[in-house]
Amino acid sequence: MSRLSRALRHALIGGLLVTTGNAFTATHALVVAGFGGDADYDQVFNQEAETIADALSELGSVNVLAAGEANRDSLAAAIRDLAASTETDDTAIVVMLGHGSYDSRNYRYHLRGPDPTGVDLADWLSSLRTDSQLVVLATSASGAVFEALAADNRIVFTATKNGQEQISTVFGRYFAEGLTLDETDTDKNGAISADEAFAYVERSIEAHFEADRRLASEHALRTEVEAPMRLARVATTTDYDIGTRTALEALEDEVVALRATKNSMPPGEYLEKLQELLIEIAILEAEAEAQP
C-alpha cells in the first residue's frame, strides 16, 4: 500500500488525525491523585498520575496534584488556573484518580480534608471555556456524576456506570498503562487518541475480570461522541525530524478542521480540499523518507 493510499484510508475513517482545532492549538492538562486512605493506595495513585502526566507532557503543559497534596481547595484552584491558562481553541484535559463514594444523594471525590462533591466538580469545571475538553473521573461510584459533568465540547469518561459500583476500580491503572503502549495506537498513526485509550481500558478491564474469574465490579462509561484529542505519542516506523513532524501535524489538524465542516460544504468542494491536503501530506512524507 502506497503512502498516499494509507493516508487517504486513515483520513476517511477518522484515524489519520487525533486532534481538533487548528495548527496553533495547545494542550493543557491537570492530573490529580486522590487520597488513598493508606500509603499503598497513595503510592498507586501517584504512580498512575505520574505515568499519565509523562504521556501528556509530550503534547503540552501538565499540572499534577499528588495524593499527599491534593485537597478540596487546591483542586478548585488548579482547575481555575487551567481555565485561565487556556484559549478557546486549546484542548483542556482533567484526569482525577483515586477513590469515590456515593450515598444515594451525593457523590464525593476522596481527597485530604473535606471531600468535594459531584456538584463542586461540575461547578469548578464549568469555568473551562475551551472548544475541546476531556474529563476523566477514574474512581469508584464515578458514574453517579456522569451526567452532571457533561457539557458542550466536553468528553467525559467515568470508571463506573453508576454510583452503586463502589469497589475500588482498576480503570486508572489501565488508562495509565494504555498511554505507554504502541498497541493502543490501533490506527498506527503515531499517536494515542482519547478514543483509543478508552478502548484499551475497556479491553483490559474485561480481560482483568475474566482472568480472575469474577463478575466485573466496574463498567466504564463515556460520552457517545468521537473523542479524537491526542493524549500521547508512540513510536512510528519512520522517525521524522521535529520540523517534519510539526509540519505534518499542522496539515493533519487542517484535515480535522475540514472534516468538521463537511456537512456544510458541497460534496465536490469538500473532496477537492481533502485531496489537496492528503497530497501535501504524502509529498512531505515522501520527501522526508528520501533524505539520507
C-alpha positions in Angstrom: 0.0 0.0 0.0 1.4 3.4 -1.0 2.0 6.2 1.5 -0.8 8.3 -0.2 -3.4 5.5 -0.1 -2.5 4.7 3.5 -3.0 8.4 4.4 -6.3 8.5 2.5 -7.6 5.4 4.3 -6.8 6.9 7.7 -8.4 10.2 6.9 -11.6 8.7 5.6 -12.1 6.5 8.7 -11.1 9.3 11.0 -7.9 7.7 12.2 -5.3 9.8 10.5 -5.9 12.7 12.8 -6.4 12.6 16.5 -6.8 16.2 17.5 -9.2 19.1 16.9 -8.8 22.8 16.2 -6.1 24.3 14.1 -2.3 24.3 13.8 -2.0 26.7 16.7 -3.9 24.8 19.4 -2.3 23.8 22.6 -3.0 21.1 25.1 -3.1 21.9 28.9 -3.8 19.2 31.4 -4.4 18.7 35.1 -3.8 15.2 36.7 -5.0 14.6 40.3 -4.1 11.7 42.5 -6.8 11.3 45.1 -6.4 10.3 48.8 -5.7 6.6 49.0 -6.5 6.2 52.7 -3.2 4.3 53.2 0.3 4.5 52.0 -0.1 1.7 49.4 -3.0 3.3 47.7 -1.3 6.7 47.8 1.7 5.2 46.0 -0.5 3.5 43.4 -2.5 6.7 42.6 0.7 8.8 42.5 2.4 6.4 40.1 -0.7 6.4 37.8 -0.7 10.2 37.9 3.0 10.3 37.1 2.6 7.9 34.1 -0.3 9.8 32.7 1.4 13.2 33.2 4.5 12.0 31.4 2.5 11.0 28.4 0.5 14.2 28.3 3.6 16.3 28.7 4.7 15.2 25.2 1.9 17.3 23.9 1.7 20.3 26.2 1.7 21.6 29.8 0.7 19.4 32.7 0.0 20.2 36.4 0.0 17.3 38.8 -1.6 17.2 42.3 -0.1 14.4 44.3 -2.1 12.2 46.7 -0.5 13.8 49.7 -1.1 17.3 48.5 -4.5 17.3 46.8 -7.4 18.7 48.8 -10.6 20.5 48.0 -9.1 24.0 47.9 -6.0 23.0 45.8 -8.2 21.2 43.3 -10.5 24.1 42.9 -7.5 26.4 42.4 -5.9 24.1 39.9 -9.0 24.0 37.8 -9.2 27.8 37.9 -5.6 28.0 36.8 -6.3 25.6 34.0 -9.2 27.7 32.8 -7.1 30.9 33.0 -4.2 29.4 31.0 -6.3 28.1 28.1 -7.6 29.8 24.9 -10.8 28.9 23.2 -9.0 26.8 20.5 -7.0 24.8 23.1 -7.6 21.4 24.5 -8.2 21.1 28.3 -7.8 17.7 29.9 -8.6 16.9 33.6 -7.8 13.4 34.9 -8.9 12.6 38.5 -7.7 9.3 40.0 -8.5 7.6 43.3 -11.5 6.7 45.4 -15.0 8.0 45.3 -18.3 7.2 47.1 -22.0 7.7 46.6 -24.7 7.8 49.4 -27.7 7.8 47.0 -27.7 11.5 47.0 -24.2 12.9 46.7 -21.0 11.7 45.0 -17.8 12.6 46.8 -14.2 12.5 45.5 -11.9 11.5 48.3 -9.2 14.0 49.0 -7.3 15.0 52.1 -9.7 17.0 54.3 -13.3 17.8 53.2 -14.2 15.8 50.1 -15.5 17.8 47.1 -18.9 16.6 45.8 -20.0 16.0 42.3 -21.8 19.4 42.4 -18.5 21.0 43.3 -16.7 19.3 40.5 -19.3 20.3 37.9 -19.2 23.9 39.2 -15.5 24.2 39.0 -15.2 22.5 35.6 -17.8 24.9 34.2 -15.0 27.6 34.2 -13.4 25.8 31.3 -14.2 27.5 28.0 -12.1 25.6 25.5 -13.7 24.1 22.4 -12.1 20.7 23.2 -12.3 19.2 26.7 -11.7 15.8 28.2 -12.6 14.9 31.8 -11.7 11.5 33.2 -13.1 10.6 36.6 -11.4 7.3 37.4 -12.9 6.5 40.7 -15.4 4.1 42.3 -19.0 5.4 42.1 -18.0 7.9 39.5 -20.9 7.1 37.2 -23.2 8.8 39.6 -22.0 12.2 38.3 -21.5 11.3 34.6 -24.5 13.4 33.5 -23.6 16.3 35.9 -20.1 16.6 34.4 -21.4 16.6 30.8 -21.2 19.9 28.9 -20.9 21.2 25.4 -17.5 20.5 23.9 -16.6 18.1 26.7 -15.9 14.3 26.5 -16.5 12.6 29.9 -15.0 9.2 30.9 -16.0 7.6 34.2 -14.8 4.3 35.7 -18.2 3.1 36.6 -21.7 3.2 35.1 -23.4 4.4 38.2 -23.0 5.2 41.9 -23.6 1.7 43.1 -20.3 0.3 41.7 -18.3 1.3 44.8 -15.5 -1.2 44.8 -12.0 0.3 44.2 -11.6 0.4 40.4 -8.8 -0.6 38.0 -9.7 2.0 35.3 -6.8 4.3 36.3 -4.3 1.5 36.1 -5.2 0.6 32.6 -5.7 4.2 31.4 -2.1 5.0 32.5 -0.8 1.8 31.1 -2.5 2.3 27.7 -0.8 5.6 27.2 2.6 3.9 27.2 1.9 1.1 24.7 2.3 1.1 21.0 -0.6 -1.4 20.7 -3.1 1.2 22.0 -2.4 3.2 18.8 -4.7 0.9 16.7 -4.7 3.1 13.6 -0.9 3.2 13.7 -0.6 6.9 13.1 2.0 7.6 15.8 -0.4 9.0 18.4 -2.9 7.7 21.0 -6.2 9.4 21.0 -8.7 9.5 23.8 -10.9 7.1 21.8 -8.1 4.6 21.6 -7.2 5.0 25.2 -10.8 4.3 26.3 -11.0 1.3 24.0 -7.8 -0.1 25.6 -9.2 0.4 29.1 -12.4 -1.5 28.2 -10.5 -4.4 26.7 -8.1 -4.6 29.7 -10.9 -4.4 32.3 -12.7 -7.2 30.6 -9.6 -9.3 30.5 -8.8 -8.5 34.1 -12.0 -9.8 35.5 -12.0 -12.8 33.1 -8.5 -13.8 34.4 -9.7 -13.5 38.0 -12.9 -15.5 37.1 -15.0 -12.8 38.7 -18.0 -10.8 37.6 -16.9 -7.3 36.7 -17.5 -4.8 39.5 -17.0 -1.8 37.3 -18.2 -0.8 33.8 -16.7 2.2 32.3 -18.9 4.9 30.8 -18.2 7.5 28.2 -19.8 10.3 26.2 -21.2 8.9 23.0 -19.3 11.1 20.6 -15.9 10.9 18.9 -13.0 11.7 21.2 -10.1 12.3 18.9 -7.9 14.5 21.0 -4.3 13.3 21.3 -3.1 12.0 24.7 0.3 10.5 23.9 2.9 9.9 21.2 4.1 6.4 20.3 7.0 5.2 18.2 6.4 5.1 14.4 8.1 3.2 11.7 9.5 6.4 10.3 11.3 8.7 12.8 10.7 12.1 11.3 12.7 15.1 12.5 10.9 17.7 14.6 10.4 20.1 11.7 8.8 17.5 9.5 6.7 16.1 12.4 5.4 19.6 13.3 4.5 20.3 9.6 2.7 17.0 9.3 0.7 17.7 12.5 -0.3 21.1 11.2 -1.6 19.5 7.9 -3.4 16.8 9.9 -5.0 19.5 12.0 -6.2 21.2 8.8 -7.9 17.9 7.7 -9.7 17.6 11.1 -10.9 21.2 10.8 -12.1 20.4 7.3 -13.9 17.3 8.4 -15.7 19.3 11.0 -17.2 21.5 8.2 -18.1 18.6 5.8 -21.8 18.8 6.3 -21.9 22.5 5.5 -19.9 22.2 2.2 -20.8 20.9 -1.3 -19.5 17.3 -1.6 -17.3 18.1 -4.5 -15.7 21.1 -2.8 -15.1 19.0 0.4 -13.4 16.1 -1.5 -11.3 18.5 -3.5 -9.9 20.2 -0.4 -9.4 16.9 1.3 -7.5 15.6 -1.6 -5.2 18.7 -1.7 -4.3 18.2 1.9 -3.7 14.5 1.6 -1.4 15.1 -1.4 0.5 17.7 0.7 0.9 15.1 3.5 2.0 12.4 1.0 4.6 14.7 -0.6 6.0 15.8 2.8 6.3 12.2 3.9 8.0 11.2 0.7 10.5 14.0 0.8 11.3 13.1 4.4 11.8 9.5 3.7 14.1 10.3 0.7 16.5 12.2 2.9 19.7 10.2 3.7 
